Amino acid sequence: MLQLSKKVEYGLIALRHMAMKPIGQVFTAKELAQEYDIPYELLAKVLQKLARAGIVSSLQGIRGGYSLAKSPKDMPVSHIIRVIEEEKPMIAECYVEGPDSCYLFENCTIRRPLGKIQRSLNVLFDQMTIQEII
């Protein structure tokens, strides 16, 4: 079954939290981790990736932390997933690894139906924004 990684889940939780608060409010990785009882180190790495991609702003110093760099309506979930995972989630290994990864590729009877499901999921993740998960 297609499953989002914990890194993606934690990133979406943090972005949703920020999106629900006033624009410009700053949050530390530590306070977000404590609020949702998630591993601080992993969340900090996810937030760093999101900052490098320009999804959140990273502020240094005593009052530092992270804040949204864009409007939640301008943040497709698919982009968040790709930034965190560095790839799209795929439902079948042959779509990730390519035809050479599966000896059944040419004769596979479920490859096309799974491809149809994958395309539908891609469209859904492309159209859904952080605004919609608030």
Secondary structure as UniProt FT lines:
FT   HELIX           6..19
FT   TURN            23..24
FT   HELIX           29..36
FT   HELIX           40..52
FT   TURN            53..54
FT   STRAND          56..59
FT   TURN            62..63
FT   STRAND          65..68
FT   HELIX           72..74
FT   HELIX           77..85
FT   HELIX           93..97
FT   HELIX           99..101
FT   TURN            103..104
FT   HELIX           105..107
FT   HELIX           111..127
FT   HELIX           130..133
//
